[in-house]
Structure formats: C-alpha cells, structure tokens
Amino acid sequence: MFDIGWQEIFILAVIALIVIGPKDLPGAVRTITRGLRKARSLARDLREGMDDVVREAEMDDLTKTLSGEGVDLSQQFKDAAELEFDDMDLEGDLRDEMTEAAKDLKSITDPKISKNKSKEKKNKNKKTNKPVKRKIPKTDKAGG
C-alpha cells in the first residue's frame, strides 16, 4: 500500500525506540494500531456508502426504463412476437420439398426406372471403357 520495505520499517522502529523510549513503546504501538484499524474501518464504510449510491442510481435508471419514461418494453415484446409470415410461403416450400423427396424415393425403389438407369450406366461404360487387347509374348521353356 505505502510501498515500505523492511529497511524503512527497521529505521522507524529504531527512531520510535529512541524518541518514545522502551517503557512507553508497547502503549504507543497499541495506540497506532487502533488508529490504523479506525482509518481502515472508515475507508471501508466510505467505499460501501459509495457502492450503495451507485447501486441506487442504477436502480433509478432501470425503474425509469421499466416504468415507461424510457423504452416501452411491453410494446417491444409484442412487436417481436408478431412475426410476418405473409411473405413466406411455408406450405408451398414444404410441398415442393416433399414432392422432390417422393420422386427421389420412387426413382430409387422403382424396378423399371432402376433397370433403365443400370442399362444407361452399362452403355456409358461400354463407350468409355473399351477393352484393350494385350499380346503376351510367348517364352520358350526349352531354350537354354
């Protein structure tokens, strides 16, 4: 707090011993510690009082806001709850998604469509993947 080191404390103790004397020194130390406790108590009370003043000021601002002098919160809640669904076509979007999903499911499970798709895949593979004939050289086993 005061940034006093042990050397400064030692010098103060020696000066106090010389000035006050060894006989009255314990009484003087008690008086000084009582004064320090009293000063700390006053500082703590002052800090608590200032905190109370700040807290009351904040409560006053909050009360003004909620009572209607500030922003009308009930109207803001009503406005937030009233969403405009007129611009959204939820049923149409849902219907489109469901019909696309049904078409996909039919294309996967319908045997006629799946046979046609498999034939198309085979034709594509035939066009792109032509078999390559390789000539294997003959080796003579009896050579030597």
Secondary structure per residue as TSV (DSSP state, phi and psi in degrees):
chain	resnum	aa	ss	phi	psi
A	1	M	-	360.0	-56.1
A	2	F	-	-96.8	-5.2
A	3	D	-	57.0	53.7
A	4	I	-	-105.5	127.0
A	5	G	-	-88.1	178.2
A	6	W	H	-69.3	-26.9
A	7	Q	H	-69.0	-41.0
A	8	E	H	-66.4	-39.4
A	9	I	H	-63.2	-41.0
A	10	F	H	-62.9	-41.9
A	11	I	H	-65.1	-42.0
A	12	L	H	-63.2	-38.9
A	13	A	H	-64.6	-41.5
A	14	V	H	-65.3	-43.3
A	15	I	H	-64.0	-42.4
A	16	A	H	-63.8	-39.5
A	17	L	H	-63.4	-39.4
A	18	I	H	-72.6	-46.3
A	19	V	H	-73.1	-49.9
A	20	I	H	-81.8	-39.9
A	21	G	-	99.2	154.6
A	22	P	T	-69.2	-24.3
A	23	K	T	-73.8	-42.1
A	24	D	T	-96.6	-0.3
A	25	L	H	-63.1	-44.7
A	26	P	H	-61.2	-37.9
A	27	G	H	-65.9	-40.0
A	28	A	H	-66.3	-39.1
A	29	V	H	-64.1	-41.8
A	30	R	H	-61.1	-43.2
A	31	T	H	-64.8	-41.6
A	32	I	H	-65.5	-43.4
A	33	T	H	-65.4	-37.1
A	34	R	H	-63.1	-41.5
A	35	G	H	-63.2	-41.7
A	36	L	H	-64.2	-41.7
A	37	R	H	-62.1	-41.9
A	38	K	H	-63.8	-42.6
A	39	A	H	-64.3	-42.0
A	40	R	H	-63.8	-40.7
A	41	S	H	-62.5	-43.9
A	42	L	H	-63.6	-40.5
A	43	A	H	-64.6	-40.9
A	44	R	H	-64.9	-42.7
A	45	D	H	-63.3	-41.2
A	46	L	H	-62.3	-43.6
A	47	R	H	-63.5	-42.8
A	48	E	H	-64.1	-39.3
A	49	G	H	-63.2	-42.9
A	50	M	H	-65.1	-38.9
A	51	D	H	-62.3	-39.4
A	52	D	H	-64.0	-41.5
A	53	V	H	-63.0	-43.9
A	54	V	H	-64.2	-43.9
A	55	R	H	-61.3	-41.8
A	56	E	H	-65.3	-38.8
A	57	A	H	-64.8	-40.4
A	58	E	H	-65.6	-38.9
A	59	M	H	-66.2	-37.5
A	60	D	H	-63.0	-43.2
A	61	D	H	-62.9	-42.0
A	62	L	H	-66.6	-39.2
A	63	T	H	-64.7	-41.5
A	64	K	H	-62.8	-40.2
A	65	T	H	-65.5	-43.5
A	66	L	H	-76.7	-27.6
A	67	S	H	-79.0	-13.1
A	68	G	T	115.3	-7.9
A	69	E	S	-71.3	-27.4
A	70	G	S	-99.0	-122.4
A	71	V	-	-89.1	140.8
A	72	D	-	-84.4	101.3
A	73	L	H	-70.4	-36.2
A	74	S	H	-63.5	-38.2
A	75	Q	H	-68.0	-37.7
A	76	Q	H	-65.4	-38.9
A	77	F	H	-65.2	-40.5
A	78	K	H	-64.7	-42.8
A	79	D	H	-63.7	-38.1
A	80	A	H	-69.8	-32.5
A	81	A	H	-76.7	-26.5
A	82	E	-	-90.1	87.7
A	83	L	-	-85.6	146.2
A	84	E	-	-91.2	105.6
A	85	F	-	-95.2	1.7
A	86	D	S	-64.5	-36.9
A	87	D	S	-74.7	-19.1
A	88	M	-	-95.8	136.6
A	89	D	-	-108.5	77.0
A	90	L	H	-66.1	-41.2
A	91	E	H	-66.4	-43.1
A	92	G	H	-63.9	-44.2
A	93	D	H	-62.8	-42.9
A	94	L	H	-64.6	-42.2
A	95	R	H	-61.7	-44.6
A	96	D	H	-61.9	-44.1
A	97	E	H	-62.8	-41.1
A	98	M	H	-68.5	-39.7
A	99	T	H	-67.0	-38.9
A	100	E	H	-64.0	-40.1
A	101	A	H	-66.6	-39.1
A	102	A	H	-65.5	-41.0
A	103	K	H	-62.5	-43.6
A	104	D	H	-62.2	-42.2
A	105	L	H	-65.1	-41.2
A	106	K	H	-64.3	-41.5
A	107	S	H	-66.0	-29.7
A	108	I	H	-79.1	-39.8
A	109	T	H	-95.3	-16.8
A	110	D	-	-75.8	122.3
A	111	P	H	-66.4	-33.9
A	112	K	H	-64.7	-46.0
A	113	I	H	-69.7	-38.3
A	114	S	H	-68.7	-33.0
A	115	K	H	-66.5	-43.6
A	116	N	H	-61.4	-41.4
A	117	K	H	-66.5	-38.8
A	118	S	H	-68.0	-35.8
A	119	K	H	-65.4	-41.8
A	120	E	H	-61.5	-41.0
A	121	K	H	-64.7	-39.9
A	122	K	H	-65.0	-42.1
A	123	N	H	-63.0	-40.7
A	124	K	H	-63.5	-40.8
A	125	N	H	-66.7	-37.3
A	126	K	H	-65.1	-39.4
A	127	K	H	-69.8	-39.2
A	128	T	H	-90.4	-32.4
A	129	N	-	-109.7	79.8
A	130	K	-	-82.3	133.8
A	131	P	-	-68.0	140.8
A	132	V	-	-103.9	126.6
A	133	K	-	-87.6	130.8
A	134	R	-	-112.4	141.3
A	135	K	-	-99.4	126.1
A	136	I	-	-99.3	123.2
A	137	P	-	-68.2	140.0
A	138	K	-	-85.8	136.5
A	139	T	-	-110.1	146.2
A	140	D	-	-95.9	120.7
A	141	K	T	-79.7	-23.2
A	142	A	T	-88.4	-1.5
A	143	G	-	-71.3	149.7
A	144	G	-	-173.2	360.0
